[in-house]
Amino acid sequence: LARRLLSEGTDPFTYFEKQKKQKILSSVNYNKYKFQYVKEETFKFMQDPSNINKPWSAHHVKRQDAIWENYIVPQGYHTMSITDITEDAVVDMLQYILKNRLVLESGKNDPEKYKGRGTMAKAKSLISQIFDHAKHIMRLKQSNGKPIDNPVNQLKGNPLLKGLYEHKQMKSIDIDQIGEYWHKIKKLTNLQDRVFMMT
């Protein structure tokens, strides 16, 4: 068969890899490879206190689900096999966020001040967690039998992510403003806020 493929101008390796992938896609296990299915399994796992020390809160789940529904699903990646999600696909997902920002309930909608990079960082983290779950918990394999790779790990050094996790340091208080600052702290009703602002 390999000789015949070569005579026809077809690379045997490419042909056989395609055949392996088709077998996976046609198998009864295909659904467990769908990006959407793996995402759902990840969410279930991360909310179960018997699995991890600090399970996801309802608020965190809602926020993560909103990122998925608003930015991943519209691109159609949720219907793909997780083995077909490449580094380029992840970059496309992240760039989509910057180009298609939604009106936020928080009111942080000034495009000059809020450029969507915070949302992009959360999306990157979510995608990475889904791949880690697929690899380490679900133990999904590539068509060659090897564990699936996490494409997010290949983004190190990508200019798109430069400065993504930089934090601005707050300006210190002038000595002549301490009295006013202390007065405002005492007016805070939440004890935790007061302690935080005093330390």
C-alpha positions, 0 to 999 in steps of 0.5 A, spaced: 500 500 500 505 504 501 508 503 494 502 505 491 501 511 495 508 513 493 506 512 486 500 516 486 504 522 489 501 521 496 505 521 503 504 514 506 505 517 513 500 523 512 495 517 509 496 513 515 495 518 520 489 521 517 486 513 517 488 513 525 484 520 526 478 517 522 478 511 526 477 515 533 472 520 530 468 514 528 468 510 534 463 511 540 468 514 544 468 520 539 464 525 544 469 524 550 474 528 545 469 534 544 472 540 546 465 541 549 465 535 553 471 535 556 470 542 558 463 540 562 467 534 565 473 539 567 467 544 570 464 538 574 471 535 577 473 542 579 466 543 583 467 537 587 470 538 594 472 530 594 477 532 588 480 538 590 482 542 596 479 548 594 473 547 589 470 552 584 465 557 587 458 558 584 461 565 582 467 562 579 463 557 575 459 563 572 464 567 570 468 561 567 462 559 563 460 566 561 467 566 558 466 560 554 459 561 552 461 568 550 468 567 546 469 560 545 462 557 543 461 563 537 468 561 534 465 554 533 471 550 537 467 547 542 464 542 537 471 540 535 475 534 537 480 537 543 486 533 539 485 538 533 485 544 538 492 547 536 497 553 538 494 557 532 487 555 534 488 558 542 491 564 539 485 565 535 481 564 541 484 569 545 485 574 539 477 574 538 476 576 545 480 583 544 476 584 537 469 582 540 468 585 547 462 585 550 458 590 554 460 588 561 455 588 567 460 591 571 460 597 567 468 596 565 466 598 558 471 604 556 475 601 551 481 605 552 481 603 560 479 596 559 482 593 553 479 586 554 486 583 556 484 581 563 478 577 560 483 574 555 488 572 561 482 568 564 480 565 558 487 562 557 487 560 564 481 556 562 483 553 556 489 550 559 485 547 565 481 544 560 487 541 557 490 539 563 484 535 565 484 532 559 491 529 559 491 528 567 484 526 569 481 523 563 487 521 560 485 522 553 490 520 547 492 523 540 491 518 534 499 516 535 497 513 542 501 519 546 498 523 551 495 530 548 499 536 549 497 542 552 498 548 546 497 553 551 504 551 554 507 553 547 505 560 547 511 562 552 514 568 548 508 570 544 508 577 543 500 577 544 501 575 551 506 580 553 505 584 560 498 580 561 500 579 568 503 585 570 500 589 576 501 596 577 503 598 584 499 603 588 502 610 589 504 611 596 500 616 601 503 622 602 505 624 609 500 630 610 494 625 607 495 620 613 490 623 617 484 623 611 486 616 609 485 614 617 478 618 617 476 614 611 478 607 613 474 608 620 468 610 616 468 603 612 463 598 615 466 592 612 471 589 618 475 585 613 476 592 608 478 596 614 484 590 616 486 590 609 487 597 608 490 598 614 496 593 613 
